[in-house]
Amino acid sequence: FASHATNILHGYFYLDDFEVIEVSSTHSFLSSLLVPHGDDHILPLFRIEMRILDALFGQNPAPYNAFVFIVFALIPFFAYLALKKLNVSIKVFAAFLILSSATPAWAEILTGYYTVSIYLQISLFFVIGLWAYLSFTQSKKAWHLAILGVALAAALLIDNSGIWVLPA
């Protein structure tokens, strides 16, 4: 992480990021949602995010990195809530934190590689969906099912690889 720390404020975009921004700014809103990215990714929700962030902040990397960091921080939060619903010990959660934070890609993701945030967001939607499902099984409140539905839909709309959230 330290080797990439200067990128938090100075930032960098990869070609994928520029392609998403370019499509978002050169195509109409509706057509940009369905333009394939790299011939195999459909990213409608991601392109909406990029349009909003680009309109609000332009090419300033700090807000993009703050957004990715918030998504990153919410994953263990909802994982904790889900594990708590399963009555799993805090030691298991600590192991989860150590394993997930030790993954080498987090340093790049958290310091400027914005395009990779689709996988972070899919992970976030998965843990939110898991928490909502477990909450529903315990409380039988319909709003938990609504949250589950929104999380699953968001996972599918952020990228077509979100399809793996459904069987999981």
TAHU-V998701 format. One record per residue. BURIAL is 1 if it has 16 or more other C-alpha atoms within 10 Angstrom, else 0. Layout:
# TAHU-V998701
burial=[BURIAL:BURIAL]
This chain:
# TAHU-V998701
burial=[0:0:0:0:0:0:1:1:1:0:1:0:0:0:0:0:0:0:0:1:1:0:1:1:1:0:0:0:0:0:0:1:1:0:1:0:0:0:0:0:0:1:1:1:1:1:1:1:0:1:1:0:1:1:0:0:0:0:0:0:1:1:1:1:1:1:0:1:1:0:1:1:0:1:1:1:0:1:1:1:1:1:1:0:0:0:0:0:0:0:0:0:1:0:0:0:0:0:0:0:0:0:0:0:0:1:1:1:1:1:1:1:1:1:1:1:1:1:1:1:1:1:1:1:1:1:1:1:1:1:1:1:1:1:1:1:0:0:0:0:0:0:0:1:1:0:1:1:0:0:1:1:1:1:1:1:1:1:1:0:1:1:0:0:1:0:0:0]
